[in-house]
Amino acid sequence: VQLQAFGGGLVQPGGSLRLSCAESRGTFSNNAMGWFRQAPGKEREFVAAISWNGSGTAYADPVKGRFTISRDSAKNTVYLQMKELKPEDTAIYYCARALGSWVTTERSRYRYWGQGTLVTVSS
């Protein structure tokens, strides 16, 4: 399984970005997917997750109402639409594939990780 995340960049506070994560060599449609982030000097933290069929989602409290996770099984891709970005959203964002099919917020329940994409929110 290979995961490749892209779409990061520099954005002003209040702006928007959409991250994408494409999976190859795996069974994308059978597993839940998630996004995590790691800011400088901090632990990697959960951001959002989506079930195998998209019927269930979960979000960390700091991003609720601003971020939306979605998936396109035809393209083996999961997305993270981010709006109303804040400086505290600055981090490296990682996509990951869960061991199971249903939403989980536990980092230990994710087996495969992408390389990360940097999001910087600054004026």
C-alpha positions in Angstrom: 0.0 0.0 0.0 1.3 3.4 -0.9 -0.3 6.7 0.1 0.6 10.0 -1.4 -0.8 13.2 0.1 -0.6 16.5 -1.7 -2.3 19.9 -1.8 -0.6 21.7 1.0 0.8 25.1 0.8 0.9 28.6 2.2 -2.5 30.2 2.8 -3.6 33.3 4.6 -5.8 33.1 7.8 -9.4 32.6 6.8 -8.4 31.0 3.5 -9.1 27.5 2.2 -7.2 24.5 1.0 -8.1 21.0 -0.2 -5.8 18.1 0.6 -5.9 14.9 -1.4 -4.5 11.5 -0.7 -4.3 8.8 -3.4 -3.8 5.2 -2.6 -2.1 2.7 -4.8 -1.5 -1.0 -4.5 -4.2 -1.5 -1.9 -7.8 -2.2 -1.2 -8.9 1.4 -0.7 -12.6 0.7 -0.8 -12.5 -1.7 2.2 -10.9 0.5 4.8 -11.6 3.6 6.7 -9.2 6.5 6.0 -8.0 9.3 8.2 -6.1 12.5 8.4 -3.7 13.5 11.2 -1.5 16.4 11.6 1.7 17.3 13.4 2.7 20.8 14.3 6.4 21.6 15.2 7.2 20.4 18.7 3.9 18.6 19.1 2.6 15.1 18.9 0.8 13.9 15.9 -2.9 14.3 16.4 -6.1 13.1 14.9 -8.0 15.5 12.5 -10.7 13.6 10.7 -11.7 10.1 9.6 -14.2 8.5 7.2 -15.6 5.0 7.0 -15.0 2.6 4.1 -18.3 3.6 2.4 -18.3 7.2 3.5 -21.4 6.8 5.7 -19.6 7.7 8.9 -17.2 10.6 9.7 -15.5 11.9 12.7 -13.7 15.2 13.4 -11.4 16.6 16.1 -13.1 19.4 18.0 -10.7 22.1 16.8 -11.7 21.5 13.2 -15.4 20.7 13.5 -17.5 22.9 11.2 -14.4 24.0 9.2 -13.0 20.8 7.8 -14.8 18.2 5.7 -13.4 14.7 4.9 -14.7 12.8 1.8 -13.6 10.0 -0.4 -13.9 8.9 -4.0 -13.5 5.1 -4.3 -13.4 5.3 -8.1 -10.3 7.4 -7.8 -8.9 5.7 -4.6 -8.6 9.1 -3.1 -9.6 10.7 0.1 -9.9 14.5 0.5 -9.8 17.0 3.3 -11.5 20.3 2.5 -10.3 22.9 4.9 -11.8 26.4 5.3 -11.6 29.3 7.7 -8.0 28.3 8.3 -6.2 29.6 11.4 -2.5 29.9 12.2 -2.9 27.1 14.7 -3.8 24.8 11.8 -0.2 25.0 10.6 1.2 21.5 10.5 2.3 18.6 8.4 -0.9 16.7 7.4 -0.7 13.0 7.0 -3.3 10.7 5.5 -3.5 7.1 6.8 -5.4 3.9 6.1 -7.1 2.2 9.0 -6.9 -1.4 9.9 -10.7 -1.7 9.8 -13.6 -0.5 7.8 -15.2 1.8 10.4 -14.2 5.2 11.7 -11.6 5.4 14.4 -9.8 8.3 16.0 -7.0 6.1 17.5 -3.6 6.6 15.8 -2.7 3.0 16.7 -5.5 1.7 14.5 -3.9 3.1 11.4 -1.4 1.0 9.6 -0.3 2.7 6.4 0.8 6.4 6.3 1.5 8.9 3.6 4.5 11.1 3.5 2.7 14.2 4.7 2.0 17.6 3.1 2.8 20.9 4.8 0.1 23.4 5.4 1.2 26.8 6.6 -1.4 29.4 7.6 0.2 32.8 7.8 -0.3 36.4 6.7 
